[in-house]
Amino acid sequence: MGADRVFAYGAAAGLLGDLLLGDPRRGHPVAAFGRAAGAVERVLWRDHRGWGALHTALCAGGAVALGAAASRAVRALSASSATSSPASPANASRALPVASIALTAVATWAVVGGTSLAREARAIGRALQAGDVEAARARLPHLCGRDPQALDADGIARAVVESVAENTSDAVVGALVWGAVAGVPGLLGFRAVNTLDAMVGHKSPRHRRYGWASARLDDLAGWPGARLTAVAAAVAGPDPRGAVRAWRADAAKHPSPNAGPVEASFAGALGVRLGGTLSYGGRVEHRPVLNAAGRAVRVGDVERAVRLSRRVSWLALGACAAVKLLCDRRTKGRTS
């Protein structure tokens, strides 16, 4: 079994595991990485880009190295099993794919967060449907960094839809892209980079210089996943033409090179307006409106966004697996 099928089966099993199990309440691997990265920051922090770049290299590089070491260990274990049981070469030949699929599945489950994203969005949506705006405001910080007290019900719904769109790329599709490119090291590396950006990549006084490298690396790593997310939203959404139109017209207006295409495509696909005035940590931002021809976001659009996010995730998995299959076959054809 080739690496293409190992990725396809393992990533599909990991996504299914996330769908059925979600994230663990305690001991999540990403949380453990965050604690380790925080400890490194406490040692290295200087108000300097170079020290921040070192922090990024150590933490992201450590995650990639861990993934590579785990992959090598699986291969070594399988090779040892093959040599110790020469009477059953067929079983030995199957050991590596099974072990590699299992490792890929566990890594995928550990790094994707589609179920948690949907759970938090739906919890806020239910509170809004019940008319409990205060409960929705209390829940919003679990999903994004907006100032909830500055938002009414429709404003909270818009924030949720935007967060679902952006995090579909950050928490699911981007990881699948890098898993297809680099296997388990790619999965772990992407999640590490994305987590570092969330921790130090924002423009706070403490992290304006120190987090520069993490923010730039996250922009680079997230570029292909964001474009695939935008394409998948156009394909899987109820208004493909609207998604493409909004993406082409408005994505470049967004201050983020990756959130722009994703949010614009979701806005067009759902027929709603996103963007506008936002408040983060007491700082007001006036962002361009995405898909200005759409209507204002309503509470019911939260569920529509979650369903679109689900379809986008599985469509992205299929696209990544298909591209990897084609690339691997072409490589084998050149070497044969």
C-alpha positions in Angstrom: 0.0 0.0 0.0 1.4 3.3 -1.0 1.8 6.5 1.0 -1.2 8.0 -0.9 -3.6 5.4 0.5 -2.0 5.5 3.9 -2.8 9.2 4.1 -6.3 8.9 2.6 -7.3 6.1 5.0 -5.5 7.5 8.0 -6.8 11.1 7.6 -10.4 9.8 6.9 -10.2 7.8 10.1 -8.9 10.8 12.0 -11.7 13.0 10.8 -14.2 10.4 11.6 -12.7 10.1 15.1 -13.0 13.8 15.5 -16.6 13.7 14.4 -17.5 10.9 16.8 -15.2 11.7 19.8 -14.4 15.4 19.5 -11.5 16.8 21.6 -10.7 15.3 25.0 -11.7 17.3 28.0 -8.3 17.0 29.5 -4.8 16.2 28.2 -5.3 17.5 24.7 -2.0 17.2 22.7 -2.4 20.8 21.3 -2.9 22.1 24.9 0.3 20.3 25.9 2.1 21.9 23.0 0.8 25.3 24.1 2.1 24.9 27.6 5.5 23.8 26.3 5.6 26.8 23.9 4.6 29.1 26.7 7.5 27.8 28.8 9.9 28.4 26.0 8.6 32.0 25.6 9.1 32.7 29.3 12.8 31.7 28.8 13.5 33.4 25.5 11.3 36.5 25.4 12.9 39.7 24.3 11.3 42.5 22.5 13.2 41.5 19.3 12.2 39.7 16.1 15.3 37.4 16.2 14.4 35.9 19.6 10.8 35.4 18.4 12.1 33.6 15.3 14.2 31.3 17.5 11.1 30.6 19.6 9.2 29.8 16.4 11.9 27.6 15.1 12.3 25.6 18.3 8.6 25.0 18.8 7.5 24.4 15.3 10.7 22.5 14.5 10.2 20.4 17.6 6.7 19.4 16.5 8.0 18.4 13.0 10.8 16.4 14.5 8.4 14.6 16.8 6.3 13.6 13.9 9.3 12.5 11.9 10.6 10.4 14.9 7.2 8.8 15.3 7.0 7.9 11.6 10.6 6.4 11.7 9.7 4.4 14.8 6.7 2.9 13.1 8.8 2.0 10.0 11.5 0.5 12.2 9.0 -1.5 14.2 7.4 -2.8 11.1 10.8 -3.7 9.6 11.7 -5.6 12.8 8.4 -7.5 12.6 9.1 -8.4 9.0 12.6 -9.8 9.7 11.4 -11.7 12.8 8.6 -13.6 11.0 10.0 -14.7 7.6 7.4 -17.4 7.3 4.6 -14.9 6.9 5.9 -12.2 4.5 2.3 -11.2 3.5 1.4 -10.3 7.1 4.7 -8.5 7.5 4.1 -6.5 4.4 0.7 -5.4 5.8 2.2 -4.3 9.1 3.7 -1.1 7.9 0.5 0.3 6.2 -1.7 -0.6 9.2 0.7 1.0 11.7 1.2 4.0 9.5 -2.6 4.4 8.9 -3.1 4.2 12.7 -0.4 6.8 13.3 -1.8 9.1 10.6 -5.3 8.7 12.1 -4.2 9.6 15.6 -2.2 12.6 14.4 -5.1 13.8 12.3 -7.5 13.4 15.2 -5.1 15.3 17.5 -4.6 18.3 15.2 -8.1 18.9 13.6 -10.8 20.7 15.6 -13.9 20.6 13.4 -16.1 19.0 16.1 -15.1 21.5 18.8 -15.7 24.3 16.3 -19.1 23.1 15.4 -20.0 22.4 19.1 -19.1 26.0 20.2 -20.8 27.6 17.3 -24.0 25.6 17.8 -24.0 26.4 21.6 -23.9 30.1 20.8 -26.6 29.6 18.1 -28.9 27.8 20.6 -28.5 30.6 23.1 -29.3 33.2 20.5 -32.3 31.2 19.3 -33.6 31.1 22.9 -33.2 34.9 23.1 -30.4 34.6 25.8 -28.0 37.1 24.4 -26.0 37.2 27.7 -25.4 33.5 27.6 -24.2 33.8 24.0 -21.9 36.7 25.0 -20.4 34.5 27.8 -19.8 31.7 25.3 -18.3 33.7 22.4 -14.8 34.0 23.9 -14.5 30.2 23.5 -14.7 30.7 19.8 -13.1 34.0 18.9 -11.4 37.0 20.4 -14.2 39.6 19.8 -15.4 41.8 22.6 -18.8 40.2 23.3 -20.3 43.1 25.2 -20.0 45.3 22.1 -22.2 43.0 20.1 -26.0 42.5 19.8 -27.6 39.1 18.7 -27.0 39.7 15.0 -23.5 40.9 15.7 -22.7 37.8 17.7 -24.2 35.6 14.9 -21.9 37.4 12.3 -18.9 36.9 14.5 -19.7 33.1 14.8 -20.1 32.7 11.0 -16.8 34.5 10.4 -15.1 32.4 13.0 -16.5 29.2 11.6 -15.3 30.2 8.1 -11.8 31.1 9.2 -11.4 28.1 11.5 -12.5 25.6 8.9 -9.3 26.5 7.1 -7.1 26.9 10.2 -8.5 23.9 12.2 -9.2 21.4 9.5 -8.3 22.0 5.9 -4.8 23.5 6.4 -3.8 20.5 8.4 -5.1 18.1 5.8 -3.1 19.9 3.1 0.1 19.6 4.9 -0.6 16.1 5.9 -0.9 15.2 2.3 2.3 17.0 1.5 4.5 15.8 4.4 2.6 13.1 6.3 2.5 13.1 10.1 5.3 15.7 10.4 3.2 18.0 8.2 0.1 17.5 10.3 1.9 18.3 13.6 4.0 21.1 12.1 1.0 22.9 10.7 -0.9 22.7 14.0 2.2 23.9 15.8 2.6 27.0 13.5 -1.1 27.8 13.8 -1.0 27.5 17.6 2.0 29.7 17.8 0.3 32.4 15.8 -2.7 32.3 18.1 -0.3 32.6 21.1 2.2 35.2 20.0 1.3 36.3 16.5 -1.2 39.0 17.4 -0.2 42.7 17.5 -0.1 43.2 21.2 2.7 45.4 22.7 4.4 42.3 24.0 4.3 40.4 20.8 4.5 43.0 18.1 8.1 42.1 17.4 8.5 38.8 19.2 5.5 37.2 17.4 6.4 38.5 13.9 8.0 35.3 12.7 5.2 33.2 14.0 2.6 35.4 12.2 4.5 35.4 8.9 5.1 31.6 9.0 1.4 31.1 9.7 0.5 33.2 6.7 2.8 31.1 4.6 1.7 27.7 5.9 -2.0 28.7 5.7 -1.9 30.0 2.2 -2.7 26.7 0.3 -5.3 25.6 2.8 -7.2 28.9 2.7 -7.5 28.7 -1.1 -8.6 25.1 -1.0 -11.2 26.1 1.7 -12.5 28.9 -0.5 -12.8 26.6 -3.5 -14.5 23.9 -1.5 -17.0 26.5 -0.1 -17.8 27.6 -3.6 -18.3 24.0 -4.7 -20.2 22.8 -1.6 -22.2 25.9 -0.8 -25.7 26.8 -2.0 -24.6 29.6 -4.2 -21.3 28.7 -6.1 -21.4 31.7 -8.4 -22.0 34.1 -5.4 -19.0 32.5 -3.6 -16.7 33.0 -6.6 -17.9 36.5 -7.2 -17.4 37.6 -3.6 -14.0 35.9 -3.4 -12.8 37.7 -6.5 -14.2 41.1 -5.6 -13.6 41.3 -1.9 -10.9 38.8 -0.6 -8.0 41.2 -1.2 -9.7 43.9 0.9 -9.3 41.8 4.0 -6.2 42.6 6.2 -5.4 38.8 6.4 -4.2 37.2 3.2 -5.8 33.9 4.2 -8.9 34.9 6.1 -9.9 37.1 3.2 -10.6 34.4 0.6 -12.2 32.0 3.1 -14.6 34.6 4.6 -15.5 36.1 1.3 -16.2 32.7 -0.2 -18.4 31.6 2.8 -20.2 35.0 2.6 -21.0 34.6 -1.1 -21.9 30.9 -0.7 -24.3 31.7 2.2 -25.6 34.9 0.6 -24.7 37.1 3.7 -22.6 40.1 4.4 -19.5 39.7 6.6 -16.9 42.1 7.8 -17.5 45.7 9.0 -16.8 47.2 12.4 -15.1 44.8 14.9 -13.8 45.2 18.4 -10.8 43.2 19.8 -9.5 43.8 23.3 -11.0 47.3 23.4 -9.5 48.1 19.9 -12.0 49.0 17.2 -11.3 47.9 13.7 -13.2 48.9 10.6 -12.9 46.1 8.1 -14.2 46.1 4.5 -17.6 44.5 4.0 -17.4 41.1 2.2 -20.2 40.3 -0.3 -21.9 43.7 0.2 -24.8 42.5 -2.0 -25.8 39.8 0.6 -28.2 40.3 3.4 -27.3 40.8 7.1 -26.4 37.7 9.0 -29.2 36.2 11.0 -29.1 33.7 13.9 -30.2 30.8 11.6 -27.1 31.3 9.5 -24.9 29.9 12.3 -26.2 26.4 11.6 -25.9 26.9 7.9 -22.3 27.9 8.3 -21.6 24.8 10.5 -23.1 22.5 7.9 -21.1 24.2 5.1 -17.9 23.8 7.2 -18.6 20.1 7.5 -19.0 19.7 3.8 -15.9 21.7 3.0 -13.8 19.6 5.4 -14.8 16.3 3.8 -14.5 17.7 0.3 -11.0 19.0 1.1 -10.0 15.6 2.4 -11.1 14.0 -0.9 -9.2 16.7 -2.9 -6.0 16.2 -0.9 -6.2 12.4 -1.2 -6.8 12.6 -4.9 -4.0 15.0 -5.6 -1.6 12.9 -3.5 -2.6 9.8 -5.4 -2.0 11.5 -8.7 1.4 12.9 -7.6 2.5 9.5 -6.2 1.5 7.7 -9.3 3.4 10.2 -11.5 6.5 9.8 -9.3 6.3 6.0 -9.5 5.9 6.2 -13.3 9.1 8.3 -13.6 11.1 5.9 -11.5 9.9 2.7 -13.1 
